Amino acid sequence: MVFKIGGSSGTDIVPLAATGGISWKRINIEGGNGTLMADGTLFEDRIASRYEWSWKFRPMTAAEQAALLTLLKASSVTVYYTDPQTNTNTTSVYYVSDVPAGYLIKRTGGTEYWGGMTATFTARPPK
């Protein structure tokens, strides 16, 4: 799996993920003609779908976290990633939101660590 910020030649952030820290969901975009009939039959009017990724990152040094936050500074980023439904690599634009983190510790020697960082990547709606 790859998840490169900045396109196919960008920076792969998968090594920064916590164990089991990457999940995704498909969000369906519905048109206005879907309905549930009285007999329980559902008529769907899906006009498109997009992905939303939730990331939990492993503890990082202050330098690692600063580098990652620099990659995620813009409100949207180009991501080259492995599509979970096709197991092929593709490129899409994602909005980045909810990027909290907490200070962990300053070790002997001065190295500082941050933990609990998460991020949500939501695909830009199709045109």
C-alpha positions as CSV (number, residue, x, y, z in Angstrom):
1,M,0.0,0.0,0.0
2,V,1.1,3.5,-0.7
3,F,-0.3,6.9,0.3
4,K,2.0,9.6,-1.1
5,I,1.3,13.2,-0.4
6,G,2.3,15.3,-3.5
7,G,1.5,12.7,-6.2
8,S,3.4,9.6,-7.4
9,S,6.8,11.2,-6.7
10,G,5.6,12.6,-3.3
11,T,6.2,11.4,0.2
12,D,4.7,8.1,1.4
13,I,3.2,8.5,4.8
14,V,2.3,4.9,5.4
15,P,5.5,4.3,7.5
16,L,4.2,7.0,9.9
17,A,0.9,5.1,10.5
18,A,0.3,3.4,13.8
19,T,-0.3,-0.4,13.6
20,G,-3.9,-0.7,12.4
21,G,-4.2,3.0,12.1
22,I,-5.4,3.4,8.5
23,S,-9.1,3.0,7.7
24,W,-11.3,4.1,4.9
25,K,-15.0,4.3,3.9
26,R,-16.8,4.9,0.7
27,I,-19.2,7.8,0.8
28,N,-22.1,7.6,-1.7
29,I,-23.3,10.8,-3.3
30,E,-27.0,10.5,-3.9
31,G,-29.1,12.2,-6.5
32,G,-32.6,13.5,-5.7
33,N,-34.5,10.5,-7.2
34,G,-33.8,7.8,-4.6
35,T,-36.8,6.6,-2.5
36,L,-37.9,3.8,-0.2
37,M,-41.2,2.3,-1.4
38,A,-44.0,1.2,1.0
39,D,-43.1,-2.5,0.4
40,G,-39.5,-1.9,1.5
41,T,-38.0,-1.7,-1.9
42,L,-35.1,0.8,-2.1
43,F,-34.5,2.7,-5.3
44,E,-31.0,4.1,-5.1
45,D,-29.9,7.1,-7.1
46,R,-26.2,7.0,-6.5
47,I,-24.6,9.5,-8.9
48,A,-21.0,9.1,-7.6
49,S,-18.9,7.9,-4.7
50,R,-15.8,9.1,-3.0
51,Y,-13.4,7.9,-0.2
52,E,-12.7,9.2,3.3
53,W,-9.6,8.0,5.0
54,S,-9.0,8.1,8.8
55,W,-5.4,8.0,9.9
56,K,-3.9,7.4,13.3
57,F,-0.1,8.0,13.4
58,R,2.5,6.4,15.5
59,P,4.4,8.5,18.1
60,M,6.9,10.7,16.2
61,T,9.8,12.9,17.0
62,A,9.2,16.6,16.8
63,A,11.1,16.7,13.5
64,E,9.0,13.9,12.0
65,Q,5.8,15.5,13.0
66,A,6.9,18.9,11.7
67,A,7.7,17.4,8.3
68,L,4.3,15.6,8.2
69,L,2.5,18.8,9.2
70,T,4.3,20.7,6.4
71,L,3.0,18.1,3.9
72,L,-0.5,18.5,5.3
73,K,-0.5,22.3,5.6
74,A,-2.6,23.0,2.5
75,S,-6.4,22.5,2.8
76,S,-6.2,20.0,-0.1
77,V,-3.4,17.7,-1.3
78,T,-2.8,15.5,-4.3
79,V,-2.5,11.9,-3.1
80,Y,-1.2,8.9,-5.0
81,Y,-2.6,5.9,-3.2
82,T,-3.6,2.2,-3.4
83,D,-7.3,2.0,-4.1
84,P,-8.7,-0.6,-1.7
85,Q,-11.5,-1.6,-4.0
86,T,-9.3,-2.4,-7.0
87,N,-5.8,-2.8,-5.4
88,T,-4.4,-0.5,-8.0
89,N,-2.6,2.8,-7.6
90,T,-4.4,6.0,-8.6
91,T,-4.2,9.8,-7.9
92,S,-6.9,12.0,-6.4
93,V,-7.2,15.3,-4.6
94,Y,-8.1,15.1,-0.9
95,Y,-9.2,17.7,1.6
96,V,-7.2,17.4,4.9
97,S,-9.0,18.1,8.2
98,D,-8.9,17.3,11.9
99,V,-5.1,17.1,12.5
100,P,-4.7,17.1,16.3
101,A,-1.7,15.8,18.3
102,G,-0.4,15.8,21.9
103,Y,3.0,16.4,23.4
104,L,4.4,13.2,24.9
105,I,7.9,13.7,26.4
106,K,11.3,15.3,26.1
107,R,13.9,12.5,26.4
108,T,17.4,12.8,27.9
109,G,19.4,14.3,25.1
110,G,16.7,16.7,24.2
111,T,14.6,14.7,21.6
112,E,10.9,15.6,21.9
113,Y,8.1,13.2,21.0
114,W,4.5,13.8,20.0
115,G,1.7,11.2,19.9
116,G,-1.9,10.7,19.2
117,M,-1.8,12.6,15.9
118,T,-4.7,11.8,13.6
119,A,-5.9,13.2,10.2
120,T,-8.9,12.8,8.0
121,F,-8.6,12.8,4.2
122,T,-11.8,13.4,2.3
123,A,-11.8,13.0,-1.5
124,R,-12.9,16.0,-3.5
125,P,-16.3,15.4,-4.9
126,P,-16.4,14.3,-8.6
127,K,-17.3,16.9,-11.1
